Amino acid sequence: MKKVMVLTGALMLAACGHQNVNLDLSTGKVAGAGAGGIIGGIIGAQFGGGIGTILYTIAGIALGGAAGYTFGDSLLPSDHQAFQDRTKRAMANAGNGQVVSWTNPSTGVAGTITPMRSYYTGQGQVCRDFRATIAAPEGIGHGTGMACKMAGGAWQILPPA
């Protein structure tokens, strides 16, 4: 199994070895690539068995990272704010499985938030998992997240683990 992982990694590196790559590494793109890679890896790990799981995980990381890099700078701060505001409202008011839409009228970026599961943590804090979709000029992005109710009653969207 280690041989296959080493061979896969070597092939991936060799494929990029002679490319003239010019990366614009802005904060948004780096954060997007990181979050996309994490989400893609988690999704990829759900498929296959044995070595297949590892290969799907690697593919998920690569595809998620590429998608996150693409979307990282496409969203303006007002888009992030519209998403966060609507997500917090959805966590407070929408039932599990209820789709909540949002739009930033100044940019046209839109999306949906769907609370999926509500639960209590070991410390008695209420948290909710959600799915999100964002439609931007570059395309449509999908992801998952978690929000928890803070001591004052406000919802906080937690960063990917």
DOZALO-166809 format. One record per residue (C-alpha): residue number from 1; chain; x, y, z. Coordinates in nm, 3 decimals. Each point is the difference from the previous one (the first is absolute). Layout:
+-----+---+---------+---------+---------+
!   k ! c !      xx !      yy !      zz !
+-----+---+---------+---------+---------+
! NUM ! A !       X !       Y !       Z !
...
+-----+---+---------+---------+---------+
***
This chain:
+-----+---+---------+---------+---------+
!   k ! c !      xx !      yy !      zz !
+-----+---+---------+---------+---------+
!   1 ! A !   0.000 !   0.000 !   0.000 !
!   2 ! A !   0.286 !   0.239 !   0.078 !
!   3 ! A !   0.150 !  -0.070 !  -0.342 !
!   4 ! A !  -0.324 !   0.100 !  -0.173 !
!   5 ! A !  -0.020 !   0.323 !   0.203 !
!   6 ! A !   0.362 !   0.087 !  -0.078 !
!   7 ! A !  -0.049 !  -0.083 !  -0.369 !
!   8 ! A !  -0.319 !   0.210 !  -0.016 !
!   9 ! A !   0.172 !   0.295 !   0.167 !
!  10 ! A !   0.301 !  -0.029 !  -0.230 !
!  11 ! A !  -0.221 !  -0.007 !  -0.309 !
!  12 ! A !  -0.191 !   0.305 !   0.117 !
!  13 ! A !   0.322 !   0.191 !   0.061 !
!  14 ! A !   0.154 !  -0.113 !  -0.327 !
!  15 ! A !  -0.303 !   0.118 !  -0.192 !
!  16 ! A !   0.065 !   0.354 !   0.125 !
!  17 ! A !   0.378 !  -0.017 !  -0.017 !
!  18 ! A !   0.055 !   0.180 !  -0.329 !
!  19 ! A !  -0.292 !   0.237 !   0.013 !
!  20 ! A !   0.055 !   0.375 !   0.015 !
!  21 ! A !  -0.251 !   0.081 !   0.273 !
!  22 ! A !  -0.081 !   0.358 !   0.098 !
!  23 ! A !  -0.208 !  -0.009 !   0.317 !
!  24 ! A !  -0.168 !   0.309 !   0.139 !
!  25 ! A !  -0.006 !  -0.098 !   0.367 !
!  26 ! A !  -0.239 !   0.249 !   0.154 !
!  27 ! A !  -0.141 !  -0.062 !   0.346 !
!  28 ! A !  -0.342 !  -0.086 !  -0.144 !
!  29 ! A !   0.142 !  -0.258 !  -0.239 !
!  30 ! A !   0.219 !  -0.163 !   0.265 !
!  31 ! A !  -0.290 !  -0.018 !   0.246 !
!  32 ! A !  -0.232 !  -0.128 !  -0.273 !
!  33 ! A !   0.247 !  -0.268 !  -0.107 !
!  34 ! A !   0.052 !  -0.112 !   0.359 !
!  35 ! A !  -0.370 !  -0.019 !   0.084 !
!  36 ! A !  -0.082 !  -0.162 !  -0.335 !
!  37 ! A !   0.274 !  -0.258 !   0.048 !
!  38 ! A !  -0.128 !  -0.090 !   0.346 !
!  39 ! A !  -0.360 !  -0.031 !  -0.114 !
!  40 ! A !   0.103 !  -0.194 !  -0.313 !
!  41 ! A !   0.212 !  -0.237 !   0.205 !
!  42 ! A !  -0.283 !  -0.069 !   0.242 !
!  43 ! A !  -0.240 !  -0.068 !  -0.285 !
!  44 ! A !   0.253 !  -0.217 !  -0.186 !
!  45 ! A !   0.065 !  -0.208 !   0.313 !
!  46 ! A !  -0.362 !  -0.119 !  -0.009 !
!  47 ! A !   0.059 !  -0.205 !  -0.316 !
!  48 ! A !   0.189 !  -0.318 !  -0.084 !
!  49 ! A !   0.161 !  -0.244 !   0.234 !
!  50 ! A !   0.362 !  -0.054 !   0.101 !
!  51 ! A !   0.229 !   0.159 !  -0.258 !
!  52 ! A !  -0.306 !   0.131 !  -0.186 !
!  53 ! A !  -0.088 !   0.217 !   0.300 !
!  54 ! A !   0.348 !   0.151 !  -0.004 !
!  55 ! A !  -0.015 !   0.070 !  -0.372 !
!  56 ! A !  -0.348 !   0.155 !   0.024 !
!  57 ! A !   0.119 !   0.212 !   0.294 !
!  58 ! A !   0.301 !   0.124 !  -0.200 !
!  59 ! A !  -0.223 !   0.079 !  -0.297 !
!  60 ! A !  -0.248 !   0.178 !   0.228 !
!  61 ! A !   0.277 !   0.213 !   0.150 !
!  62 ! A !   0.131 !   0.093 !  -0.345 !
!  63 ! A !  -0.341 !   0.083 !  -0.147 !
!  64 ! A !  -0.123 !   0.180 !   0.311 !
!  65 ! A !   0.321 !   0.201 !   0.024 !
!  66 ! A !  -0.024 !   0.102 !  -0.366 !
!  67 ! A !  -0.363 !   0.103 !   0.038 !
!  68 ! A !   0.078 !   0.195 !   0.317 !
!  69 ! A !   0.292 !   0.175 !  -0.170 !
!  70 ! A !  -0.227 !   0.101 !  -0.288 !
!  71 ! A !  -0.274 !   0.134 !   0.227 !
!  72 ! A !   0.230 !   0.148 !   0.265 !
!  73 ! A !   0.021 !   0.350 !  -0.146 !
!  74 ! A !  -0.327 !   0.004 !  -0.189 !
!  75 ! A !  -0.203 !   0.086 !   0.309 !
!  76 ! A !   0.013 !   0.357 !   0.124 !
!  77 ! A !  -0.018 !   0.085 !   0.371 !
!  78 ! A !  -0.366 !   0.097 !  -0.050 !
!  79 ! A !  -0.066 !  -0.351 !  -0.140 !
!  80 ! A !   0.162 !  -0.160 !   0.305 !
!  81 ! A !  -0.205 !   0.228 !   0.228 !
!  82 ! A !  -0.328 !  -0.082 !  -0.179 !
!  83 ! A !   0.078 !  -0.373 !   0.027 !
!  84 ! A !   0.089 !   0.023 !   0.370 !
!  85 ! A !  -0.303 !   0.212 !   0.090 !
!  86 ! A !  -0.243 !  -0.231 !  -0.178 !
!  87 ! A !   0.169 !  -0.313 !   0.140 !
!  88 ! A !  -0.034 !   0.129 !   0.355 !
!  89 ! A !  -0.369 !   0.074 !  -0.061 !
!  90 ! A !  -0.050 !  -0.346 !  -0.152 !
!  91 ! A !   0.163 !  -0.164 !   0.303 !
!  92 ! A !  -0.232 !   0.194 !   0.232 !
!  93 ! A !  -0.327 !  -0.038 !  -0.193 !
!  94 ! A !   0.002 !  -0.279 !  -0.263 !
!  95 ! A !  -0.082 !  -0.362 !   0.064 !
!  96 ! A !   0.229 !  -0.287 !  -0.095 !
!  97 ! A !  -0.021 !  -0.056 !  -0.376 !
!  98 ! A !  -0.160 !   0.341 !  -0.067 !
!  99 ! A !   0.174 !   0.184 !  -0.285 !
! 100 ! A !   0.067 !   0.369 !   0.065 !
! 101 ! A !   0.100 !   0.221 !  -0.296 !
! 102 ! A !   0.210 !   0.316 !   0.003 !
! 103 ! A !   0.117 !   0.257 !  -0.254 !
! 104 ! A !   0.245 !   0.288 !   0.012 !
! 105 ! A !  -0.185 !   0.258 !  -0.215 !
! 106 ! A !   0.314 !   0.208 !  -0.055 !
! 107 ! A !   0.197 !  -0.286 !  -0.163 !
! 108 ! A !  -0.263 !  -0.251 !  -0.111 !
! 109 ! A !   0.172 !  -0.281 !   0.193 !
! 110 ! A !  -0.261 !  -0.230 !   0.151 !
! 111 ! A !  -0.030 !  -0.330 !   0.178 !
! 112 ! A !  -0.186 !  -0.230 !   0.233 !
! 113 ! A !   0.052 !  -0.121 !   0.354 !
! 114 ! A !  -0.162 !  -0.322 !   0.120 !
! 115 ! A !   0.025 !  -0.090 !   0.370 !
! 116 ! A !   0.048 !  -0.378 !   0.011 !
! 117 ! A !   0.036 !  -0.106 !   0.361 !
! 118 ! A !  -0.036 !   0.156 !   0.344 !
! 119 ! A !   0.178 !  -0.138 !   0.305 !
! 120 ! A !   0.152 !   0.080 !   0.339 !
! 121 ! A !   0.376 !  -0.015 !   0.058 !
! 122 ! A !   0.154 !  -0.159 !   0.309 !
! 123 ! A !  -0.004 !   0.344 !   0.163 !
! 124 ! A !  -0.376 !   0.039 !  -0.064 !
! 125 ! A !   0.045 !   0.249 !  -0.285 !
! 126 ! A !  -0.253 !  -0.013 !  -0.286 !
! 127 ! A !   0.163 !  -0.051 !  -0.342 !
! 128 ! A !  -0.132 !  -0.061 !  -0.350 !
! 129 ! A !   0.156 !  -0.146 !  -0.313 !
! 130 ! A !  -0.098 !   0.158 !  -0.331 !
! 131 ! A !   0.048 !  -0.028 !  -0.375 !
! 132 ! A !   0.066 !   0.311 !  -0.205 !
! 133 ! A !  -0.004 !   0.083 !  -0.369 !
! 134 ! A !   0.145 !   0.319 !  -0.146 !
! 135 ! A !  -0.058 !   0.111 !  -0.359 !
! 136 ! A !   0.263 !   0.250 !  -0.119 !
! 137 ! A !   0.110 !   0.108 !  -0.350 !
! 138 ! A !   0.267 !  -0.276 !   0.004 !
! 139 ! A !  -0.256 !  -0.274 !   0.060 !
! 140 ! A !  -0.181 !  -0.175 !   0.283 !
! 141 ! A !   0.176 !  -0.113 !   0.316 !
! 142 ! A !  -0.126 !  -0.247 !   0.260 !
! 143 ! A !   0.116 !  -0.055 !   0.355 !
! 144 ! A !  -0.092 !  -0.091 !   0.352 !
! 145 ! A !   0.046 !   0.178 !   0.328 !
! 146 ! A !  -0.088 !   0.018 !   0.366 !
! 147 ! A !  -0.135 !   0.280 !   0.217 !
! 148 ! A !  -0.043 !   0.010 !   0.376 !
! 149 ! A !  -0.208 !   0.221 !   0.229 !
! 150 ! A !   0.221 !   0.214 !   0.222 !
! 151 ! A !  -0.066 !   0.093 !   0.363 !
! 152 ! A !  -0.181 !   0.323 !  -0.095 !
! 153 ! A !  -0.235 !  -0.184 !  -0.237 !
! 154 ! A !   0.168 !   0.105 !  -0.329 !
! 155 ! A !   0.101 !  -0.263 !  -0.252 !
! 156 ! A !   0.364 !  -0.029 !  -0.104 !
! 157 ! A !   0.112 !  -0.174 !  -0.320 !
! 158 ! A !   0.302 !  -0.212 !   0.088 !
! 159 ! A !   0.303 !  -0.029 !  -0.230 !
! 160 ! A !   0.070 !  -0.341 !  -0.157 !
! 161 ! A !   0.178 !  -0.233 !   0.242 !
+-----+---+---------+---------+---------+
***
